[in-house]
């Protein structure tokens, strides 16, 4: 997962799938859009006007819960 912020566009993007994908965009609101790849896989979430929503869009607070540690296969 990758979270980036474009100050000029005031847009926060949360990328869930790496790589290039041809996406279908679904707008939830004027400020929030979801990018879906083939198979309805969620690629990313775009938030416009991010500076209004986060105390610090360049360093948003992220809380990870209930994640199991990744164990490399031997």
C-alpha positions in Angstrom: 0.0 0.0 0.0 1.2 3.5 -0.8 -0.2 6.8 0.3 0.7 10.0 -1.6 -0.3 13.6 -1.4 -0.2 16.1 -4.3 0.0 19.6 -2.7 -0.7 21.4 -6.0 -3.9 19.4 -6.6 -4.7 19.0 -2.9 -5.3 15.3 -3.5 -4.5 12.3 -1.4 -4.2 9.0 -3.1 -4.2 5.6 -1.4 -2.9 2.9 -3.7 -3.8 -0.6 -2.7 -2.5 -2.6 -5.7 1.0 -2.0 -7.1 1.6 -1.8 -10.9 -0.3 -0.3 -13.8 -4.0 -1.1 -14.1 -6.7 0.0 -16.5 -9.3 1.4 -14.1 -12.9 2.1 -14.0 -13.6 5.2 -11.8 -16.5 5.3 -9.4 -17.3 8.6 -7.8 -18.7 8.4 -4.3 -18.9 12.1 -3.9 -17.4 15.2 -5.6 -14.3 14.7 -3.5 -13.9 10.9 -3.3 -13.3 8.4 -6.1 -12.6 4.7 -6.2 -10.5 3.1 -8.9 -11.4 -0.5 -9.9 -9.4 -2.8 -12.1 -10.6 -5.9 -13.9 -12.4 -8.4 -11.6 -13.6 -5.4 -9.5 -10.3 -5.3 -7.6 -10.0 -2.0 -5.7 -6.8 -0.3 -6.9 -6.9 3.0 -5.1 -8.9 5.7 -3.4 -8.6 9.4 -4.4 -9.6 12.1 -1.9 -9.7 15.7 -3.3 -9.6 18.7 -1.0 -7.5 16.5 1.4 -6.2 19.5 3.3 -9.7 20.2 4.6 -10.1 16.6 5.9 -6.7 15.8 7.5 -4.7 17.7 10.1 -1.6 17.0 8.0 -2.4 15.4 4.5 1.3 15.1 3.8 1.6 12.8 6.9 -1.9 11.4 7.6 -2.4 9.5 10.8 -2.6 5.8 9.9 -3.7 3.2 12.4 -3.3 -0.5 11.4 -5.4 -2.9 13.3 -5.7 -6.7 13.4 -2.9 -7.4 10.9 -1.3 -10.7 11.2 2.5 -10.7 10.7 3.7 -11.8 7.3 5.7 -15.0 7.6 8.0 -16.0 4.7 7.5 -19.5 3.4 10.5 -21.7 4.2 
